[in-house]
Amino acid sequence: MALIVQKYGGTSVGSTERIGAVADKVIKWREQGNDVVVVVSAMSGETNRLLELANAISARPVPRELDVLLSTGEQVTIALLSMALEERGCAARSYTGSQVHIRTDSAHNKARIREIDDQRINADLAKGRVVVVAGFQGVDEEGNITTLGRGGSDTTAVALAAALKADECQIYTDVDGVYTTDPRVVPEARRLTRITFEEMLEMASLGSKVLQIRSVSFAGRYNVPLRVLSSFEEGEGTLITYEDEEMEQALISGIAFNRDEAKLTVVGVPDTPGVAHQLLGPVADANIEVDMIVQNVAPDGATTDFTFTVHRNDYARALEILQRIASELGARQVSGDDRIVKVSLVGVGMRSHAGIASTMFGALAKEGVNIRMISTSEIKISVVVDEKYLELAVRSLHEAFELDQPPEIKS
């Protein structure tokens, strides 16, 4: 008998009819001889409705009370799903995060899980019950309700799977797996049967929206096999696991892209020790995350040009900070561009193959796509290009690396 932890998001439980369909799916897994623990989100739109209520009362709601409010969304779902299971003759028991002692720190609205007491869940499983747990929430040492922030239900599911030593953690979404790239951009994109934690972490950090980085990182740390499945159609989905020798490893597993990029450049900064910190320190102090960084020494040998990217939402604030700092440093010019995108190749297969970058740059050059910045790691190559070239760049790279074909039948 296997132990499966399943997570269903807001669209999967967006109505009583959908909740009934989830109950039917859970029962099918039970009938196959599995123990099942289910983690659910609030019904689609419910968290936004609660936020609107809070904002109607206060422009800046007290974080503790906001957590108390937002946690009620999942409480509705767990009760309704447990009712639906019982109505179908399947014993079930629902729990809030605090009831199963999902212990977190005290960072309201973005808490981190510290430990989980699995005794209550195991006792119910031993009695043949399906256990339904509210995602996205926990409780701190003082008994205060906390919420885990964006992607919190995924994190709850993975943490429970780790604590219970589950055989698999299944994340049910509105897509049927992880694709080589976004099928809306490249219709020929192929669903991957397997991908490594390392590749999925890169894909998530580079713009893939299928899974949140936190949940993938947690799963990798505790070696919890993750599977992405569709709530709306049958299929085997995509298994995310550690690399093993039996995996047919593609050179490139996928192409991720991020539309929310902006680039800033400071020209003519004195080339002295500590100048990078002088530029980026104030940006970091403003809680602005810096991504790609390029520094070039000017021909005069005395100055340097410094370029970096930030999230597009932070562009105006970062530009304002840079203009002030550049003036103090005596830089010649500050410029920016908030109409750029990042396109990335990801694949553990590139570790042992030369020529990946050459093929990538050649494919882009053939289409007249100018590369503005380049960043590499052991399993990733990222380039910054003008926003207007995004879809052309993704399509040309998908074709160049034959990602529409499974590895075993590539020519």
C-alpha positions in Angstrom: 0.0 0.0 0.0 1.3 3.4 -1.0 0.8 6.7 0.8 -0.1 9.6 -1.6 -0.3 13.2 -0.7 -2.5 15.2 -3.2 -2.9 18.9 -3.6 -5.8 20.6 -5.4 -5.6 24.3 -6.2 -8.4 26.9 -6.3 -9.6 26.2 -9.8 -9.8 22.4 -9.0 -12.1 23.2 -6.1 -13.8 26.3 -7.6 -17.4 25.1 -7.2 -19.3 22.4 -5.4 -19.4 20.4 -8.6 -15.6 20.6 -8.9 -15.3 19.6 -5.3 -17.5 16.6 -6.0 -15.2 15.7 -9.0 -12.1 15.9 -6.7 -13.9 13.6 -4.2 -14.5 11.0 -7.0 -10.8 11.2 -8.0 -9.6 10.7 -4.4 -11.9 7.7 -4.1 -10.4 6.2 -7.2 -6.9 6.4 -5.7 -8.3 4.8 -2.5 -9.8 2.0 -4.5 -6.4 1.2 -5.9 -5.2 0.4 -2.4 -3.6 3.8 -1.5 -3.7 5.8 1.7 -4.5 9.4 0.7 -3.9 12.8 2.3 -5.4 15.7 0.5 -4.3 19.4 0.7 -6.6 22.0 -0.7 -6.6 25.7 -1.5 -9.4 28.1 -1.0 -12.1 28.0 -3.8 -11.1 30.0 -6.8 -11.6 33.8 -6.2 -12.2 33.4 -2.5 -8.8 34.7 -1.3 -9.2 37.8 -3.5 -12.7 38.3 -2.0 -11.3 38.2 1.5 -8.5 40.6 0.6 -11.1 43.0 -0.8 -13.0 42.8 2.5 -9.8 43.5 4.4 -8.9 46.5 2.2 -12.4 47.9 2.5 -11.8 48.1 6.3 -8.1 49.1 6.3 -5.6 50.4 3.7 -2.9 48.5 5.7 -4.5 45.5 7.5 -2.7 44.3 10.6 -0.7 41.2 9.3 -1.8 38.9 12.2 -5.5 39.7 11.6 -5.1 39.3 7.9 -3.8 35.8 8.4 -6.8 35.0 10.6 -9.1 36.2 7.8 -7.3 34.6 4.8 -7.0 31.2 6.5 -10.8 30.9 6.5 -10.9 30.3 2.8 -9.2 26.9 3.0 -11.4 26.0 6.0 -14.5 26.2 3.9 -12.9 23.9 1.2 -11.7 21.2 3.6 -15.2 20.9 5.2 -16.9 20.7 1.9 -14.5 18.1 0.4 -14.8 16.0 3.6 -18.6 16.2 3.3 -18.4 15.1 -0.4 -16.3 12.1 0.5 -18.5 11.1 3.4 -21.6 11.4 1.1 -19.9 8.9 -1.3 -19.3 6.5 1.5 -15.6 7.3 2.1 -14.6 8.1 5.7 -12.9 11.5 5.9 -11.6 13.9 8.4 -10.8 17.6 7.8 -8.1 19.6 9.7 -6.9 23.2 9.6 -3.2 23.8 9.7 -3.2 24.5 13.4 -5.2 21.4 14.2 -2.5 19.1 12.6 0.2 21.3 14.2 1.9 22.7 11.1 4.4 24.7 13.1 5.8 27.9 11.5 7.8 30.9 12.4 6.0 34.1 13.2 6.4 35.9 9.9 2.8 36.7 9.2 1.7 36.5 5.5 4.9 34.8 4.5 5.6 32.2 7.3 8.0 29.3 6.9 7.2 25.8 8.0 9.5 24.5 10.9 7.9 21.2 11.8 4.8 19.0 11.4 3.3 16.7 14.0 2.1 13.7 12.0 0.5 11.7 14.8 -3.0 12.8 14.3 -2.9 12.2 10.5 -1.3 8.8 10.9 -4.0 7.8 13.5 -6.7 8.7 11.0 -5.0 6.9 8.1 -4.8 3.8 10.3 -8.6 3.9 10.8 -9.1 4.0 7.0 -9.9 7.7 6.7 -8.9 10.2 4.0 -7.3 13.1 5.7 -8.1 16.5 4.2 -5.8 19.4 5.3 -6.0 23.1 4.7 -3.1 24.3 2.7 -1.4 27.7 2.9 -1.6 28.0 6.7 0.0 27.0 10.0 0.4 28.1 13.6 3.4 29.7 15.4 4.7 28.9 18.8 2.4 31.3 20.5 -0.7 29.8 18.8 -1.2 32.6 16.2 -2.6 31.5 12.8 0.0 32.2 10.1 -0.2 31.9 6.3 2.6 30.8 4.0 2.4 33.3 1.2 2.2 32.7 -2.6 2.3 29.0 -3.5 1.7 28.1 0.2 -0.6 25.2 -0.5 2.0 23.5 -2.7 4.5 24.0 0.1 2.0 22.5 2.6 1.6 19.4 0.5 5.3 18.8 0.0 6.0 19.4 3.7 3.3 16.9 4.7 4.6 14.4 2.2 8.1 14.8 3.7 6.9 14.4 7.3 4.7 11.4 6.4 7.4 9.8 4.2 4.9 9.6 1.4 5.6 7.6 -1.7 4.6 10.5 -3.9 3.3 14.1 -3.7 0.8 14.9 -6.5 0.1 18.5 -7.5 -3.1 18.8 -9.4 -3.4 21.9 -11.5 -5.1 23.2 -14.6 -2.3 21.9 -16.8 -1.4 18.2 -17.4 2.3 18.4 -16.7 5.5 20.4 -17.3 6.1 21.2 -21.0 9.3 21.9 -23.0 8.0 25.5 -23.1 4.6 27.4 -23.0 2.3 25.7 -25.5 0.6 29.0 -26.0 3.8 30.3 -27.6 4.9 27.1 -29.2 2.0 24.8 -30.1 4.5 21.9 -30.7 5.7 22.0 -27.1 5.9 18.5 -25.7 4.9 17.4 -22.2 7.8 15.9 -20.3 7.3 12.6 -18.6 10.2 13.3 -16.2 12.3 16.2 -15.2 14.9 16.6 -12.4 14.5 18.8 -9.3 17.4 20.8 -10.5 15.9 21.5 -13.9 12.5 22.3 -12.4 14.0 24.7 -9.9 15.7 26.5 -12.8 12.5 26.5 -14.9 10.5 27.9 -11.9 13.0 30.6 -11.1 13.2 31.6 -14.8 9.5 32.1 -15.4 7.8 28.8 -15.6 4.5 29.2 -13.6 3.6 25.5 -13.2 5.1 25.1 -9.6 6.4 27.6 -7.0 10.1 27.6 -6.3 9.6 27.0 -2.6 7.7 23.8 -3.0 10.2 22.4 -5.6 13.1 23.3 -3.3 11.4 21.7 -0.3 10.7 18.5 -2.3 14.3 18.3 -3.5 15.7 18.8 0.0 13.7 16.0 1.4 13.7 13.8 -1.7 9.9 13.8 -2.1 8.9 12.7 -5.6 6.6 15.3 -7.1 4.1 14.7 -9.9 2.2 17.4 -11.8 -1.2 16.3 -13.0 -4.3 17.8 -14.5 -7.5 18.1 -12.4 -9.6 18.1 -15.5 -8.3 15.2 -17.6 -6.6 11.8 -17.0 -2.9 11.3 -17.7 0.4 10.4 -16.0 1.6 14.0 -15.8 5.2 14.9 -15.2 7.3 13.3 -12.5 9.9 15.5 -10.8 12.6 13.5 -9.2 16.4 13.1 -8.8 18.5 12.3 -11.8 19.1 8.7 -12.2 21.1 6.5 -14.7 17.9 5.0 -16.2 16.5 8.4 -17.3 16.8 9.1 -21.0 18.4 12.5 -20.6 17.7 15.1 -23.2 20.4 17.7 -24.0 17.9 20.5 -23.2 14.7 19.8 -21.2 12.9 23.1 -21.7 12.8 26.7 -22.5 11.7 29.2 -19.8 11.0 32.8 -20.3 10.1 35.8 -18.2 8.3 38.9 -19.6 8.7 40.9 -16.3 12.3 42.1 -16.8 13.8 45.6 -16.9 17.5 46.6 -17.5 19.5 49.4 -15.9 22.9 50.7 -17.0 25.3 53.1 -15.3 28.0 54.4 -17.7 31.3 55.7 -16.7 31.5 54.7 -13.1 35.0 55.0 -11.5 36.7 51.6 -11.7 37.6 51.3 -8.1 37.2 48.5 -5.5 33.8 48.4 -4.0 32.0 50.2 -6.7 29.6 47.3 -7.3 28.5 47.4 -3.7 28.1 51.2 -3.8 25.7 50.8 -6.7 23.8 47.7 -5.6 23.8 48.2 -1.9 21.1 50.9 -1.9 19.1 48.9 -4.4 19.2 45.9 -2.1 18.3 48.1 0.9 15.1 49.1 -1.0 14.2 45.3 -1.1 14.8 45.2 -4.9 16.1 41.9 -6.2 18.8 42.0 -8.8 19.1 39.3 -11.3 21.7 39.3 -14.2 24.7 41.5 -13.8 27.3 42.5 -16.4 30.3 44.8 -15.7 32.6 46.0 -18.5 35.8 48.1 -18.1 35.8 51.1 -20.5 38.6 51.6 -23.0 40.1 54.4 -20.9 40.8 51.8 -18.2 39.7 54.2 -15.4 35.9 53.7 -15.6 33.5 50.8 -15.9 30.0 50.4 -17.3 27.6 48.5 -15.0 24.4 46.8 -16.2 21.9 44.7 -14.2 18.3 43.5 -14.5 15.4 43.8 -12.0 11.7 42.9 -12.0 9.7 45.3 -14.2 7.6 46.4 -11.2 10.8 47.6 -9.5 12.2 49.5 -12.5 11.1 53.0 -11.6 12.2 52.8 -8.0 15.6 51.3 -9.0 16.1 53.9 -11.7 15.5 56.7 -9.2 18.0 55.1 -6.7 20.6 54.7 -9.4 20.3 58.3 -10.6 21.0 59.5 -7.1 23.9 57.1 -6.5 25.5 57.7 -9.9 25.5 61.4 -9.3 27.4 60.9 -6.1 29.9 58.6 -7.8 30.4 61.0 -10.7 29.1 58.6 -13.3 28.5 59.9 -16.8 25.0 58.5 -17.5 22.2 56.3 -16.2 19.9 54.6 -18.7 17.2 52.0 -18.5 14.9 49.8 -20.6 11.7 48.2 -19.3 10.9 46.5 -22.6 13.1 43.5 -22.4 12.6 39.8 -21.7 14.7 36.9 -20.5 14.8 33.6 -22.4 16.6 30.6 -20.9 17.6 27.1 -22.0 17.5 24.5 -19.2 18.9 21.0 -19.1 21.2 18.8 -17.1 22.3 17.3 -20.4 24.3 20.4 -21.2 26.8 19.6 -18.5 28.5 17.0 -20.7 27.9 18.6 -24.1 29.9 21.4 -25.8 28.3 23.7 -28.4 25.0 24.4 -26.7 25.7 28.2 -26.5 26.9 28.2 -30.0 23.7 26.5 -31.3 21.6 28.9 -29.2 23.3 32.1 -30.4 23.3 30.8 -34.0 19.6 30.1 -34.0 18.9 33.6 -32.6 21.2 35.3 -35.1 19.5 33.5 -38.0 16.3 35.2 -36.9 17.9 38.6 -36.4 17.4 38.5 -32.6 20.0 40.7 -30.9 21.3 39.5 -27.6 21.6 42.2 -24.9 22.9 40.2 -22.0 24.1 36.6 -21.3 24.2 34.6 -18.1 25.2 31.0 -17.7 25.3 28.3 -15.1 26.0 24.5 -15.2 22.6 23.6 -16.5 21.2 27.0 -17.8 22.0 29.6 -20.4 19.9 32.8 -20.2 19.8 35.7 -22.7 18.1 39.1 -22.5 16.5 40.3 -25.7 14.0 43.0 -26.8 10.5 42.2 -25.8 9.3 42.2 -29.4 11.5 39.2 -30.1 10.2 36.9 -27.3 8.0 34.6 -29.2 10.3 34.4 -32.2 13.3 33.6 -29.9 11.4 30.8 -28.1 10.1 29.3 -31.3 13.4 29.3 -33.0 15.2 27.7 -30.0 12.5 25.1 -29.6 13.1 24.1 -33.2 16.9 24.3 -33.1 17.0 21.9 -30.2 14.3 19.6 -31.6 12.3 19.8 -28.4 9.1 18.7 -30.1 10.7 15.2 -30.3 11.3 12.8 -27.3 15.0 12.2 -26.7 14.9 8.6 -27.8 13.7 9.3 -31.3 15.8 12.4 -32.0 17.6 12.4 -35.3 
